[in-house]
Amino acid sequence: MARIVGIDLGTTNSLVAYMNGKTPTVIPGPEGRTLVPSIVAYTPSGFLTGDAAKEQLVRNPEHTVYSVKRFMGKGLADVTQELRYFPFKLTEQNGVIRLQIGNKSLTPPEISAMVLKELKARAEAFFGEEIRKAVITVPAYFNDSQRQATKDAGKIAGLEVVRIVNEPTAASLAYGLQKRKQGIIAVYDLGGGTFDISILKLKSGIFEVLATNGNTHLGGDDFDRRLVDVMMQDLKVKHSLSVEGRPELQQELRIRAEQAKCRLSTDTETVVEVPLPDGKGHYRRTFTRAELEKLVDDLVEKTLAPCRQALADAGLPATDVDEVVLVGGSTRMPLVQQRVQALFGKTPHCELNPDEVVALGAAVQADILSGGIQDMLLLDVTPLTLGIETMGGVMSSLIRRNTTIPTSAKELFTTFVDGQTSVDIHILQGERELAKDNRSLARFQLRIPPMPAGVPRIEVTFMIDANGILNVTARDVRTGEVQSIEVKPSYGLTDQEVERMIRDSFVYAKQDIQERQRIEAMNEAESILRATEKALARAGNLATPEELAAIQAAVANLKSAMAGTDHRALRDAIEKLNKASYSLAEKLMNSTLQEALKDKKLSDVT
Amino acid sequence: MEITKKELPLARSMCWHCQSDIGGEYFCNQCVKVQPLSKDMDYFTCFGLPRKLNIDTARLETKFYELSRVFHPDFFEGKSEMERAVSLANSAILNQAYRTLKDPLQRVEYLLRLEAGAAKDIPGKAPADLFEAILEMQEHLEAFHAATAENDAKTLARAGELLRGARKTLEAKRAALENRLAELFQIWDKLVEKPPHDQTQTATKERTLKEMRDLLSERSYVMNMLQNLNEVLA
């Protein structure tokens, strides 16, 4: 079976891991780093991802996008409150956010696909073979649209997403594999942009999720913003400076805030220094850990209600939890650890690397799917109640939250008036009574042959698969005929759009490669021109007139190639100049050598 | 608990793939393809259990884990589309069955559907012996809401006191209903053990089922009232 890798597609960083025998292992990049920053930048020479893109954050803030996971499966109205924190431009089309970078308008799945491609390339370089399949993790509390967007990102990157796994459950797989523990565990996962809590029962190799809860819009990013707000206020008061129209400054503040927050997990005090624009010196400020804790206290508090709800849904008191496992970079904060300890009444485990454990778990799940590990099985749940809109705008639930997946529900539909030929169905996800308070997933139309009212019987099956993704099928009960349904996602891409993006991504990649090759050839051409001019100036007298004429012709040829865009023509011209100037270069080398040897004794050069 | 291979009814007697006789086994003897479970199978049969109301939930869980290891989609990655579809459908049935039988209330509701063709959702009904108490409680509720609107602390405190009293009454009723339900579970299980085709037994069975249905109906009403009260008093 083709190799399957495990990918943690994070808000801040992403990783790819595989199963090295019986040990899940993260695949490092060429410089040995395991984390790929989930950042994409657009530069004149094409798209950059990962570390290269991270360097563009301050230099090129308007065309460098990050934390894109927060936009997956969302519309613009969902994120209006945080728009002011992003220096890049967001718009919306057909319920899907578009990020404006360069002259392109890209969706979150397309941006995520670029990060996935970087990971894919990393794995391919490591194994020396093409990688086509992956397990990708998502926050447990991701709804259907967000999961689908992640799957689309995989497709656009040329990966078949064989399974979407929830991050806390993936972490539990890595944890369970290592510790061989039994009992009830709680996984508290606070990442860069999302929060999840999952309560699991580990017994004889089965990892049964009892309940899960969370908040897909709460994480370390929000902590950073509290610090940024303080600094923005300072700048306004002390330096009459606003970040508006200064994306570089805005980005600088964000990066310094994040670094300061991280330092305050080990230090009790830290100094932030930010260069002011137009060389007006520096802005300097000391933050204490106590101050940070006061600023983010309500955010940490916000994670506790989902924990209590998950325990209630699992039907367990906090005292029944045997172990608490911490996952995600934000759990390095002492305040977070204290709160979790107070809630569960026991010291949480943080010996696993909170940045890597999710990717390691994804690799374990990939191994299970490849038929490697046979004795471990994950039984996960759907995090949100699924339902349909009924009369009066009320949501009628079909599948309750925390139902073990795969699971299905059937619903029978009929007509209310004679000759009615269609029934509109609106699918929702959420815990509220009214349809309008829940998340709209999709709408579709059942087609019905004209008959007296109440006679048609169409049975619709709502199946949530092991990825937590909904599949809808309809069957005419009288004829037994299966009806194909065209579901229009409320906040997602249609199949056709995904197809187009897959094609586009190849075009971009091709353009990018050609552009990169042209730039590399250009750089080489410039350096060879400089070298030739230098050689002619120093040793032109050594060349024969024929050699001189040939060099001058080759130089002219190269200069005209440099005016064009074809990198192959450039390469040719470089090669020609190299040949024409070869004998001159040789003569120059010899004369330089003689020059150098002139004053030296024989003993010095042997 | 051992899984005998022929425990669960399958949708068909011939393999969907190679048409050979599958003899009731989950995987075809000839082509080793997984076979679809019968959609008409009841959840008790799914776990090889008699239709009793007191279940050893630890054994139920063990059986659920065993069957999950047989049918879960994780073990069918890379198999044909049809095999994956069968695994998905079988797992969905299994999960639904486990969820239903694990919880005593869902279990008895399900039994009522099987034995007496009851509706999926049993409608709530006010317990007759609580009529007066419920009427009074409505009055207290109105007084409570009015006092909240007018910011009348004194009336609010008194109404709150009375409502807390009503909550105690409702909770006592709920406990009584659940105790009686537990007794009926025992009665039902004894009836199931007796040999069938006994005229008086059939009548007793029907009576027990009806009483359980009425209890559930009253319990559903009491639970609703309690939830409302808790929201108001929170």
Interface residues (C-beta under 8 A of the other chain):
Chain A: M1 V162 R163 K203 S204 I206 E208 I368 L369 S370 G371 L377 L378 L379 T403 T404 I405 P406 T407 S408 M463 D465 A466
Chain B: E61 Y65 S68 R69 H72 P73 D74 F75 E77 G78 L88 A89 S91 A92 N95 Q96 Y98 R99
